[in-house]
Each structure stands twice: as C-alpha cells, then as structure tokens.
Amino acid sequence: MADTLLEVKNLKTYFYTDEGVVPSVDDVSFSIGYGETLGIVGESGCGKSVTSLSIMDLVPSPPGKIVDGEILLKGRDLRKLSEAEMRKIRGNEVAMVFQEPMTSLNPVFTIGSQIIEALMLHKHLSKKEARDKAIEMLKLVKIPMPEKRVKEYPHQLSGGMRQRVMIAMALCCDPQLLICDEPTTALDVTIQAQVLDLIGELKKKLNTSIMMITHNLGVISEIADNAMVMYAGKVIEYGSVRQLFKNPLHPYTNGLMNAIPRIESDKEELYMIKGTVPSLRNRPKGCLFHPRCEYAKEICRACMPIFVERDGHKVRCWKYTDRW
C-alpha cells in the first residue's frame, strides 16, 4: 500500500536454547502508516521488544533467529538485505530509543561525540557541521544550555536528560520510523509526561512514524493511533486506539484496562490479572491466556483461537466465533 511505511507479515523469531525452542515472536503481523503511531502493549515476556529488535535485525544470534515472515519498509524486504545494507538502514531510515539510556550511551564518551559520530557516519558531515547539528538536535529536544551539555558525559546528566539525548541521537539522521522501547519506564511520572509530550511534539513537527512499546495503556491512549496487544508471543487484539478503549474485546485487554489506576475509584486495592505470563518454552495448549481467563471453556483449552474481525478491529478469542 502506498500510504504504508512499514508492514510486518507473519514474523516468527525463535530462540534456540539448551532447554528447547522459545517462540518469542510467533506469527506477528501489523503495519504502520506514514506519520502514524502504533502502540504495542503487554506484560513483560510477551515478545514486544523482540519484535522491535527483529525489525532492526538486532536479535542476538545465536541463540536468536528470525525463522519466517517479511519485514517490508517502503515495500523493501529488510530480511533480504546484507549486514552492510542494514547498517545504512539503522539510524538513517529506522532508529530506536531504548528503555534504559545509561546502558545505551557509552559512559567514556561525551554525549556530543556520540551524536557527532552518528551524523558523520550516516550523513557524511564534517566534524564542525556534525557538532553544529548535534547542538541543534539537543535544542530540539529541549535540553537547556546545549553548547555546554554537548561536552558532558552521560553520568553528568539526569535520567530524563539522558533519555532526551537518546531521542536526539535517534532523530539526528531524520529517520522515517522511530521505535521507542519503553522509553519512560525508568523515569518518574513527571519526567515521563515530559518525554511523552516531547515525542508527540516531534512526531507532529517531523512527521515521523512511531512504534511505541509500553506496559502502560495510559501511554497508548495519549499518543497512539492504533494499538496491538501481545501475549506470550502472539497478537491477541489489534485495532484503532479509539475502538480498543471504547470496546476492548479480549479478556486480557479488559484485564489491562481494569489495572489502570483511576483517581475516582473508591477501591483500596488495584485490580490485578491473576497468574503470570506462561514460560515461552512451555506454553499451554489451546488459547495461551486460558489458564488466567475466567471465561475459559473446553475449546479454549484444546485449540488455539483464530483471528477474527469484530466491531472494526481484530481479536484472537473463541468468544467471538460460532464455536463458542
């Protein structure tokens, strides 16, 4: 499709360990349009980060391997590119903001030198041009006194400032797709809000498409156009944010919705989905969510549900089929 920037089709990424095969991403499909934000939500261990690493071709191998599927960026299958070609894609066309900036930034180099290196490598700028551009990017992400900050090391900045540096570094080469892997998890709520506002502003200003990975449905409601709910490596619900919040279909999505803290609630305890995400090495037969689902029937325990369309969005649940 002409208005589609990224299309992922039937992606499967497995990890081959001594204890068996781990299907971390299992038959995942989605698309992101130009200037659009897709939110990917789910608990830890659901395959969200591995999906993003698969797009960037950064899955550690061994033990990880993309075993099937297509990753089409502007119609070009990234899986068919060489490592040299992928290095040109990373940063230039697709960039990533990781969860913890302190582990992503090199502690022995100034933040300026790390941004300058990316600009010289991808944009072929002179060192002076790259430094001027680095200062400009720090201004863009609202870091005060950028001429001074460009000479500082990561440990001299706060967590919020380091995350802004990561966003500046990701955007310095004008990528069309920005992947944000839980960029606010390690930050306090005030700084979280500032970083999310910043990402929203930059999206409008630069018309960048965004893939936002988070545990927090509240974050999705603020900045995403479409949302994809993942569970144990599978997509279980997919549709527009408006549809998802107005009428969540899957019991897991409903559970995530109920777990959102609400000021007006008079309950002393927050809602919690019982149980935990199953081990991907030993996933349950049938619907992966059935051991935690209060509506589970015999068919849920026996067969994997198919993906069906209801009310304008898709859901993987037997409840919405004739076999329920």
Steps between C-alpha positions, in 0.01 A plus 500: 500500500627846405418655839669220698854561626559169681318172453588191702354173376491172696823576689646212700808548717614199703779447753676164493615413852629189677157466661309519171364739239351827627244652256546857622317653202250263342321594176473875566359735233436876508557818301591863568403784268694820430472738797311237702563367851450132584493407867606147599391401849526193722673366811869418515584185305233550233744559210470877460871585514603200290256620232678837489846340501391275212409806292844648567669161441657523845382166642808337655599202285556245636269416673238716323388466140225643279362179354216632285306805386556826314605845629412745225628857531352706215444169320860382544550177696762571767558128553657476156758774562865440587645616832671792322167607349325470839762727660394768253133447593560520878510861610437635151152359436411315822629609842442368850473650849579235760351452845802595713719777355784445748567157347457629143731801523875436516619630841853584380395738219322834523142506380604742228763265359246216485249708302779641281622148416153400376471814287845459344432133427149528355482858369868535398530838673828663600580499871404869537173450308419194710571690824272786394230248410544322835446827687195568283357157587556555872309827467223316315450259791500795743827438680607830662845644423569254215840658423608395850317166513658383175834477687362304796505126572188286556555474877485880528139506378176401672297202378254726319782692330669176391175380346471832312854445372397153378204654316728767348746233389220289350355796308826664388501320164130570428370140512151433368428247776586545868472190721461587869554197725344603832684834500339626822512187721806606703377859552276656764146595398570871448796434269301224327233752407762745370668234283164385357401859424837548329455188286153620401630846406787357294262264320286796387799716413700238309210276381683199638321166533531351848485149640447538876556196723366527854333321793278801553167530317478857628805587287339333198180701545695827493723464196402199283267478199482120498579240765615138499467283811753217527495198729757219515639583155160529327288797392165458678331832417569765238313815399471875540556647847149647492348156434722326752411734788132528407447126465791274607414148388763260634485409872872582527447849354212551743730395783764753394232769482372418848857516636533869405493707826206740515475801730122469533516134607401428863671160502794462737684249282583519130359233271750228411478230233546170683797283409799584285605488135587135421854393421551521125687168519189329633196685374157356584305315233210687341447867582816625668297710744256229611676412832438861614161554334177487703298430183705204375308202357608158378571625148731768644708229667513284187550729197680825419231760412498653155533873429153641425375852426235652726385862530773623268795338672651154529503265796634148565232350726249213463234720663449680168456192282214259431682230698458682834 
